[in-house]
Amino acid sequence: MNPDDEFRAAIVTVRDAYGKLLAWLAWRWRDISEAEEALSDALLAAVETWPVAGIPHNPEGWIMAVARNAMLDRARRKRVRQDAAVDILLAVDEEAQMAFSIPDERLRLMLVCAHPAIDSSIHIALMLQCVLGLNADRIARLFLVSPEAMAKRLVRAKAKIRQSGIAFEIGDASDLRVRLDAVLEAIYACYSADAVYDGAGSEQQDNALHLGRIVADLAPDDGEALGLLALMLYCEARKTAQFRPDGELVPLDLQDTRRWSQALIDEADRLLTRAAGLGSVGPFQLEAAIQSAHCSRRHGAETPWPDIARLYEALLAIAPTIGAEIGRALALARATDRPEDGLRLLDALDAARVDAYQPWWAARAYLFERAGREDEAVACLQRAIALTRDIRVVAHFEARLRRLRPIQ
């Protein structure tokens, strides 16, 4: 590996660990905004120093040491008394800091972000930015709002944590239960965020899966925690078949099921069975059941579209979302073999909310194509391409465009 490649690899390593680094600092300093500023200073120092001095043996530890010192310098300038947070930072010897394995405080900080004193509408977005490393622009796309509006809401939420003295300690299991729903939503949003626009972000998805396993271990009797983990595992099981060797996307119903991981499917099945036995059905269990139904093709069965359509109906009854509406429209069209049934449902959605939502345009293009309405399919594909950032997905849409409008 040449020096430039080594430098880029080290920066990527630290970037992927951003949430863990921020959580460690914020947990000890009790201030998310201060931790963010110190971590930004440390990352800038790395960009300036490493190309000259070389990559440290432990890049994460180096970043943590520099960020820690930056926070202490700020405390000295502000003449902050040596409270418990400052004492903890001072107690960590710099040499030891360079060598230690940074503990994963992300779940605890997610619970802080879900504190009842913070507006519940910002819980998930706050976790996605502060703990899971998504920027305001990507979070805004997920929530279908402008980046500027989302950035302002995030700043206000972090100020609320600092000014209100929200406790960073988690009392007992009851705290976990009260805040768990928001944590689960944030974990799944992190797992699925790239799938909407940017393709599969493996490191981000690995982080979400890791946190999902921790939550399922902490709440083994919570059906939704088990359902979320099952849902992610069903999706993980199919990742190797999601793209062809040349990089083009393969739609779910055209994937080679021999490339799916039976071990992950079996694990997900066990989790979903356990969740069902608890007698309390929730959105993640229903979404996992939908993915389980898709996996029936692994055993040679046809995709049970009528069952999937009914599962989406049940999901919409308790958790109405645009994603679920689109899923129901596609499933109904396949179940009845009438694309117009799905188009009717898609057209009923709020136009202002779906105009910049790539999955809505992609779904319409698919249904128009099945209905033989090529002009409408082409227009929708062109709009979907404009909203897509992953070049592999763009290539898939462009290939469909060429089939509909062959170059003369």
N, C-alpha and C positions, 0 to 999 in steps of 0.2 A: 504494500500500500504506500503510495507516495504521500509526502507531507500534506498536500492540499486535501487529498481524500481522507487522510487520518483526521485532519482538523474538522472537515465536514461531518465525519462520522461521530466525532466527540460532541460536536454541537447538537447533532440529532439526538444523541444519547441523553444529553442534558435537557433538551427541549421535551423529549418524551417523558422525562421524570419531573417536569415542571410542577405538576399537581402535587406530587409527593413532597418535593422540596418546599413549596409554598405552604402546604399543610403543616409541615414540621415547624417552620418559622412562625406561622400565624398562631399555632396552638400554644407555643411558648411565650410569644410576645403579646398575645391577646388583641392583635390589631391586624386585620387582613390587609388594609391599605398600606400600612407601614411595611409589612412583609413583601407585598408586591413591589414597592419601590426599591427595597433592598435587593430583591432578587433581580430586578431589572438592571440595577447597578452592577451586580455580580456578572450577569450575562454579558454586559457591555465590556467589562474588564476582561472577560475570557476572550472575546472577539479581538481585543486589542493586544492581549498578552500572549496567548497560546501560539500564534504564528511565529513569534519571536523566541519565546522561552521554551516552547515545546509543550506537548500535551501532558498534563499531570497524570500520574498513575491512576488516581481516582478522581475523574472529572466531577462527579457529583459532590464528593467531599470538598473539593477545591471551591466549587460554587457556593456550597453551604458555608464554608469558612469565611469567604469574602462577604457574603450576604450578612452573616452573623456580625462581622466586624462593622459593616455599614450601619446596622441597626444600633450597635453600641455607640458608634460615633454620633448618630443622631440623638441618642439618649443623653450623651455628654453635652452636646450643644444645647439641648433643651433643659439641661440640668435636672433631668428626671431622677427622682430618688431611686435607690436600688431596691425596687420591689421584687416580688417573687420572680417575675418574668425576666428581669435583668440579671438576677442572681443565677438563674438557670443558664442563661447564655454565657455568663462569665465563668461558670463552673465547668464548661466544656473546654478542655484544653485544646489548643489549635492543632497540635500534632495528632492528638487522638481524633479530632474532628476530621482530619484528612484521611483517616484510615477506617473510620467506622462505617457500618452499614446503616443508612438512614432508615429509621422505622417508618412504617406506613401509617400516617395519621389521617389519611384522607377520609375514611368513614366517619371518624369523630368530628372532623371539621364539617362534613356534610350535615351532620346532625345539628351543629351550631347554625349553619345556614338555614336550616329548617325550623329555627326557633319560633315559637308561637308569637313572639313580639314583632317579628318581621312579617310584612304583608305576604300572605300565602301565594299571591300571584307571581312573586319574584323568587320564591324558594328554589325552584328547579333551575331557573336561569342563573342564579347566584352560584349554585353548586357547579353548574356546567363551566362557568368561567373560573371561579376561584380554585376549585378542587380538581376538575377534570380537564382544564386547560383549553377550552374552546374560547375563541375570541367573540367579541360582541356582534360582529357581522354575521358569523355563522349561527350564533344563538338567535339573532333576529330573524334569520331565514327560517329557522325551526318554528318560531312563534308567529311567523307571518306579520312582523312589524318592521318598522324602519330601524336601521342600525343606530341612528341618532337617538331614537326614543329608547331603545334597549340600553344603550350606554348610560343614559341619564338615570334610568331605573336602577341599574347596577350600582352606580355611584351613590345614589341615595340609600340603597340597602346597606352598603358597607359603612356609610356614615352612621346609619342607625345602630349597627353593631357596636361601633366605637363609642358613640355618644351616650347610648343607653346602658352601657356597661353590661351587655348581654353575657351571661356566664358561659365560659368555654368548657366547664365541667358538665358531664352527662351523669345525672344522678343514678338512675336504675333502669330496669327493663321497661318501666312505664314510659320513660322518656323516649326510648327506642320505638315503642308502639305508637305513640302520638305522632312522631315525626317520620315513621317508616314509609308511608305512602309517597311522600315527596322524594325521599331518598331513592326508592325504587324507580320512580318516574325519571329521575335524573340519570340513574345508571343506564336505563334503557335508552334514554335520549342520547347519551354519550355513545352507546353501542351502535345505534342506528343512524346517528347524525350524518355520517359520511355517505351512507347508502342512498340518501335522497339526492345529493348533488355531486359528491366527490368520489364515490366509489368506496370500497372497503378499506378503511384505515386500520391496518392490523394491530398496530401498537395501541391505539385508542380502544379498539374493541377488546384487546387482551386485558387492558386495565379495567374496563367495564365488567368483563367476565370474572376477573379476579375479585372485584368488589362484590359482585353478585354472589360468588361462593361464600365470601365472608358473611354477608347478610343472611344467607340461607343457613349458615352454621349458627349464627347468633339467634335466629328466629326459626328454629326447626319446625315449629307448630303454626307458622304463618303460611297459609296457602298461597298468598300472593308472592311472598319471597321465593317460595319453591316454584311457583308458576313462572316468575321472571327468569330464574335460572334455567328452567326447562326451555323457555322460549329462546333464550340466547343459544343454548346448546343445539336445538334443532337447526337454527341458522348456521351455527358453526359447522355442523355436520355436513352441510352442503357447500361450504366455501370452495373446496377444491374443484368443484364442478361448475362454479359460477362463471368462469372465463375459459375460452378455448386457448390452446397453446399460442395462437397468434395474438391473444389479448382481447378478443372480442367477447362481449357479454353474451351469456347463454341464458335465455329466459327459463324460469323455474320449470315449466312444464315440458321443456325440451332438454333438460339436463340429463346426462348419463348417470342414472342412479347407482351404477356400480362404483362410481367415484365418491359416493356419499359415505360418511363414516358411520358404520353400524354401531360401533361402541358408543359414540356420542348420542346417537338416536336412542339406544337402549337406556343410557343414563337419563336422558330427558324423559323417556317413558316412565321410568321409575319415579322420578320427581313429580311428574304430573299425576300419577296414580296416588302418591302420598298426599298431594294437595287435594285431590278429589275426595279422599277419605276424611278430610277435616270438615267437610260439609259447609263450606262458605265459598261460593264461587265469586271470583273477581275478574277484572279485565285481563290481567296477565295470564290467568289460567285459561281464559277463553282464547286469547291470542296464541297461547301455546297449543291449545287444542286444534286451532286452525292449522298451525304448522305441522302438527302431528298427522292431521288428515292429508296434507300434501305428501308427507313421507310414506303414505301407504303405497305409493308407486314403487318404493324400494322392494316390495314383496310381490310385484307383478300386477297389482290391482289398478283399476282406473282411478283417477283423481275423483273423489266423491263431491262433486261441485254442489249438489243440493244440500248436503250436510254442511259444507263450508258456508254457503249462503245463509243457512239457519244460524250457524255460529256467529256470523257477522251481525245478524239481526239481534241476537242476544247481547252481543258486545255493545251495539249501539244503544240498547235499552238502558245500559248502566254507565257507559262511557262514550258518549257521542263525540267523535273526532272526524276531521276531514279524511284522515287516512283510512279510518274504518268505513266511512261512506264510500270511498273509492274502491276499497276491497269488496264491499258488498255489491257494488255495481258490476264489477268484473265477474264475481262469482255467480251472480244471478244471470248474467248474459251467457255464461258457460253452461249453467244448469238448464236454462230454457232453450239454449241454442238460438237465442234471438238477441243479437247485439243491440237492437233498439231498446230493449228493456234496460240494459246498462246505461246507455246514452241518456235515457230519460232521467235516471237517477243522478247522473253526473250533471246534467243541465239544471237540475233543481238546486244545486249548491250555490252559495253566495258567490257571485261572479267576482266581487271585489277581493274576496279572500283567496280565491284559487287562481287569479290571473297570473301570479308569479310563482305558482306552485307546480314544479315540474311533473310530479306524479300524475296530476290531473290531466295535463296535456298529453302525457305518455299514454294514459289509460284511454283517453278519447281517440288518440291516433290508432291504438290497437283495435278498438271497437269499430271505428269507421273502416279500418282495413278489412275486418271480418265481414262487415256489411257490404263490402264492395264499393264503398263511397270514397274513391281514391283521392279526389280533389281535397275533401275535408281531411283525410288522413295525412296527406302531404303537408297541409297547412299546420296541422297539430304537431307533426313531427318536427317541422322547422322551428316552431315555438319551443318545443321540448329541447331541441338542440341548443337554442339560445340560452336556456336556463340550466344547462348541464355543464359541469366542470371536469368531470372525469373523461379523459380522451377515449377510454375503452367503451364507455356508454355512448359517447358521441359516434364512435365508429359503428356501433350496432344500429343506431338510428339512421346514420347515413347509408348503411347497407340496405336498410328497409326502404329508404327513399329511392335508391337506385332500382330496387325491384319494382317499385310503383311507377317510377319515371325513368325508364332506361335511357341512358345517353344515346342519342341518335348518331 
